[in-house]
Structures are given as C-alpha cells and as structure tokens.
C-alpha cells in the first residue's frame, strides 16, 4: 500500500511545486485510485482466487489501514502549530502504524510527516516536525476538520 501511495503521489505532483499556474499532472486512466482506507482481503477474495483456498484464521485478525497522506488530504498541508503553509512533506512516519479506534471496529493508521520552516527557524517553538498520526497534529482541529472518506 505504501508503494502504491508513493507511486500515485509522485505521478500527480509537480516536483518543486507548480510554476506560473502550471496544472499538476493527471493520473493515467489505467491506474486505479484506491484508498485512503485499505481493507484486508476477506474470505471471498481467498476463496474465489484459488481452487483449493488455504483459509487461515489469522486473516480474520487483520485490521483496515487508513493512510493519512497529502495525496488524499491536501488540506492538511499546513503547520498544526502556526498554520503556515511553508512546510515540507518529509516521508512516512518512522514509528510505523498506529492502532486507532474506528466507529465500528479497531483499525490502524499510517501517516506522513511534515516539517514547518517558520517553526524550525523560530526560537519560541521547540517542535517543527509533525506526523499526521500524532495527537499533537490534531489537537487544534475541530471534529468537522478531520478528513473522512
């Protein structure tokens, strides 16, 4: 999933940002847009793809994965501390995924990191790097500002 999201993000982003009103590239029609919520394969996926399916109980314990990435949520492209849009998306959260409580079942979330240049240069701010799965990133947002599918 991470490789897929990296690919579609790279395929639809202008390196260095758009210049002179340049439109971002569009995704080829052959590439499906999946996500941001990825569900584990169900029994029917296994059953219908093999004449003798090896169904094990462990696949029932897999949880959905929600990707919090600028491809799906471009509105998150600002610092949660100072609201600056002078940020740099820095890569996947190095701590890995987080366990989260979903509305109907337990889920996991994997986020992206951003670095804020004004906070980095400010002597008053100690934090300038935020992961989109960290509670600090969301603490100043209202519930209606949280992205939904």
ABEGO torsion letter per residue (X at the ends): XAAAAAAAAAAABBBGEBBGGBBBBBBBAABBBBOABBBBBBAAAAAAABABBBBBAAAAABBBBBBBBAAABAAABBBAAAGBABBBBAEBBAAEBBBBBBAABBBBBBBBBBBBAAAAABAABABABBBAABAAAAAABBAAABBBX
